[in-house]
């Protein structure tokens, strides 16, 4: 059974790229640390902070947090948290260009699917799709992404994950010779749907990608 991050959602925080959002997060983390009878409670916001740092390009800071989380979780029976940190480390490996090492890390963790949060499971699959694309395995990459679109597209609560999958597919399709079938109509539909929750990073990313496809057609 899939489990979602409570209260502080990984996807939502990762897209709250503004000073107010970060300050609110830091206040929440401070309150969590004050609950001394539940030492595991800060793990939730720390995971979110690590993914936020990774998504904003602060790789060394993200790695420090992921490694700290692994150390703190080593003696606790919380595999979902621990695997979330390890997937983050695998994605950091990919961001640094260590393709084969990243594939090994992510594939080993996908073998523990029953213990993974849906957010980190989808992120791992997206990472593997990007690896497939870099290695010229376009069919495999698109299969992974369409599978994730199918998984996340049926529930409104997963709209942000669905948008991330669609944007990844669109980015990988910007080369005309490798464009996935129907990617532009998909992106337009996702842009319309994500816009209903108000201005956010994903809305802007969809708009940017649509503009790039239009420019490519014009050229």
C-alpha positions as CSV (number, residue, x, y, z in Angstrom):
1,X,0.0,0.0,0.0
2,X,1.3,3.4,-0.9
3,X,2.0,5.9,1.9
4,X,2.1,9.6,1.4
5,X,4.3,12.1,3.2
6,X,2.2,13.6,6.0
7,X,1.5,17.4,6.4
8,X,4.8,18.5,4.7
9,X,4.5,17.0,1.2
10,X,7.7,16.3,-0.6
11,X,6.5,17.5,-3.9
12,X,4.9,20.6,-2.6
13,X,7.9,21.7,-0.7
14,X,10.3,20.9,-3.5
15,X,8.3,23.4,-5.6
16,X,8.0,26.1,-2.9
17,X,11.1,27.9,-4.2
18,X,10.5,31.1,-2.3
19,X,11.8,32.8,0.9
20,X,8.4,32.6,2.6
21,X,8.1,28.9,2.0
22,X,11.5,28.1,3.2
23,X,11.1,30.2,6.4
24,X,7.8,28.4,7.1
25,X,9.5,25.0,6.6
26,X,12.3,26.0,9.0
27,X,9.8,26.9,11.7
28,X,8.0,23.6,11.3
29,X,11.3,21.7,11.6
30,X,12.2,23.5,14.8
31,X,8.8,22.5,16.3
32,X,9.4,18.9,15.3
33,X,12.7,18.8,17.0
34,X,11.1,20.1,20.2
35,X,9.0,16.9,20.5
36,X,11.7,14.9,22.4
37,X,9.5,11.9,22.9
38,X,9.3,11.3,19.2
39,X,12.9,11.6,17.9
40,X,11.9,10.3,14.5
41,X,9.5,13.2,13.9
42,X,12.1,15.6,12.2
43,X,12.7,12.9,9.6
44,X,9.7,14.1,7.6
45,X,10.8,17.7,7.1
46,X,14.5,16.8,6.8
47,X,13.7,14.5,3.8
48,X,11.7,17.3,2.2
49,X,14.6,19.7,2.8
50,X,17.1,17.4,1.3
51,X,15.0,16.9,-1.9
52,X,14.4,20.7,-2.0
53,X,18.2,21.3,-1.9
54,X,18.8,18.7,-4.6
55,X,16.1,20.2,-6.8
56,X,17.6,23.7,-6.4
57,X,21.1,22.5,-7.3
58,X,22.6,22.5,-3.8
59,X,24.0,19.0,-4.2
60,X,26.6,19.0,-1.5
61,X,24.1,20.3,1.1
62,X,21.5,17.7,0.0
63,X,24.1,14.9,0.2
64,X,25.0,16.0,3.7
65,X,21.4,15.8,4.8
66,X,20.7,12.4,3.1
67,X,23.8,10.9,4.8
68,X,22.8,12.4,8.1
69,X,19.3,10.8,7.7
70,X,20.8,7.4,6.9
71,X,22.9,7.6,10.0
72,X,20.0,8.6,12.2
73,X,17.7,5.9,10.7
74,X,20.3,3.1,10.9
75,X,19.0,1.9,14.3
76,X,15.3,2.5,13.7
77,X,12.8,0.3,12.0
78,X,11.7,2.9,9.5
79,X,12.6,1.4,6.1
80,X,10.4,3.8,4.0
81,X,12.3,6.8,5.4
82,X,15.7,5.1,4.9
83,X,14.9,4.1,1.3
84,X,13.7,7.6,0.6
85,X,17.1,8.9,1.7
86,X,18.9,6.3,-0.4
87,X,16.9,7.1,-3.5
88,X,17.9,10.8,-3.0
89,X,21.5,9.7,-2.9
90,X,21.0,7.7,-6.1
91,X,19.5,10.8,-7.8
92,X,22.5,12.8,-6.6
93,X,24.8,10.3,-8.2
94,X,22.9,10.7,-11.5
95,X,23.1,14.5,-11.2
96,X,26.8,14.2,-11.0
97,X,27.0,12.1,-14.2
98,X,27.9,8.8,-12.6
99,X,25.3,7.0,-14.8
100,X,26.1,3.3,-14.2
101,X,26.5,3.8,-10.4
102,X,23.2,5.7,-10.3
103,X,21.4,2.9,-12.2
104,X,22.7,0.3,-9.8
105,X,21.6,2.3,-6.8
106,X,18.1,3.1,-8.1
107,X,17.4,-0.4,-9.5
108,X,18.3,-2.0,-6.2
109,X,15.9,0.3,-4.4
110,X,13.0,-0.3,-6.8
111,X,13.3,-4.0,-5.7
112,X,11.9,-2.8,-2.4
113,X,8.8,-1.2,-4.0
114,X,6.4,-2.3,-1.3
115,X,8.4,-0.1,1.2
116,X,8.7,3.0,-0.9
117,X,6.6,6.2,-0.8
118,X,4.9,6.9,-4.1
119,X,6.8,10.2,-4.5
120,X,10.3,8.6,-4.2
121,X,9.2,5.6,-6.2
122,X,8.2,7.8,-9.1
123,X,11.4,9.9,-8.7
124,X,13.5,6.8,-9.0
125,X,11.6,5.7,-12.1
126,X,12.1,9.2,-13.6
127,X,15.8,9.0,-12.8
128,X,16.1,5.6,-14.6
129,X,14.2,7.0,-17.6
130,X,16.7,9.8,-17.8
131,X,19.5,7.3,-17.7
132,X,17.9,5.2,-20.5
133,X,17.7,8.4,-22.6
134,X,21.3,9.3,-22.0
135,X,22.3,5.8,-23.1
136,X,20.1,5.8,-26.2
137,X,17.4,3.5,-24.9
138,X,14.5,5.7,-25.9
139,X,11.8,3.0,-26.0
140,X,12.6,1.9,-22.4
141,X,12.7,5.5,-21.2
142,X,9.3,6.3,-22.7
143,X,7.8,3.0,-21.3
144,X,8.9,4.0,-17.8
145,X,7.4,7.5,-18.1
146,X,4.1,6.4,-19.6
147,X,3.9,3.8,-16.8
148,X,4.4,6.6,-14.3
149,X,1.8,8.8,-16.0
150,X,-0.7,6.0,-15.8
151,X,0.1,5.5,-12.1
152,X,-0.2,9.2,-11.1
153,X,-2.8,10.4,-13.6
154,X,-5.9,8.9,-12.0
155,X,-6.0,10.8,-8.7
156,X,-6.1,14.6,-8.3
157,X,-4.0,14.2,-5.1
158,X,-1.1,13.1,-7.4
159,X,-1.5,16.0,-9.9
160,X,1.9,17.4,-9.0
161,X,3.6,14.0,-9.5
162,X,1.7,13.6,-12.8
163,X,2.9,17.0,-14.0
164,X,6.5,16.2,-13.1
165,X,6.3,13.0,-15.2
166,X,4.7,14.8,-18.1
167,X,7.4,17.6,-18.0
168,X,10.1,15.0,-17.9
169,X,8.7,13.3,-20.9
170,X,8.4,16.6,-22.7
171,X,12.0,17.6,-21.9
172,X,13.2,14.2,-23.2
173,X,11.2,14.8,-26.4
174,X,12.5,18.2,-27.3
175,X,14.7,16.6,-29.9
176,X,12.3,16.2,-32.9
177,X,13.8,12.8,-33.9
178,X,13.0,11.4,-30.5
179,X,9.7,13.1,-29.8
180,X,7.2,10.9,-27.9
181,X,3.8,10.6,-29.7
182,X,1.2,13.0,-28.4
183,X,3.5,14.8,-26.0
184,X,2.4,18.3,-26.9
185,X,-1.4,17.7,-26.3
186,X,-0.5,15.9,-23.1
187,X,1.6,18.9,-22.0
188,X,-1.2,21.3,-22.8
189,X,-3.7,19.3,-20.8
190,X,-1.3,19.0,-17.8
191,X,-0.6,22.8,-18.0
192,X,-4.4,23.5,-17.9
193,X,-4.9,21.1,-14.9
194,X,-1.9,22.3,-12.8
195,X,-2.9,25.9,-13.4
196,X,-6.1,25.3,-11.5
197,X,-4.1,25.2,-8.2
198,X,-2.6,28.6,-8.8
199,X,0.8,30.0,-9.9
200,X,3.6,27.6,-9.1
201,X,6.9,26.3,-10.4
202,X,5.3,23.5,-12.3
203,X,2.9,25.8,-14.1
204,X,5.8,27.9,-15.2
205,X,7.8,24.9,-16.4
206,X,4.9,23.6,-18.5
207,X,4.6,27.0,-20.1
208,X,8.3,27.1,-20.8
209,X,8.2,23.7,-22.4
210,X,5.2,24.5,-24.6
211,X,7.0,27.7,-25.8
212,X,10.0,25.6,-26.7
213,X,7.9,23.1,-28.7
214,X,6.3,26.1,-30.5
215,X,9.7,27.5,-31.3
216,X,11.0,24.2,-32.6
217,X,8.0,23.9,-35.0
218,X,8.5,27.4,-36.2
219,X,12.1,26.6,-37.0
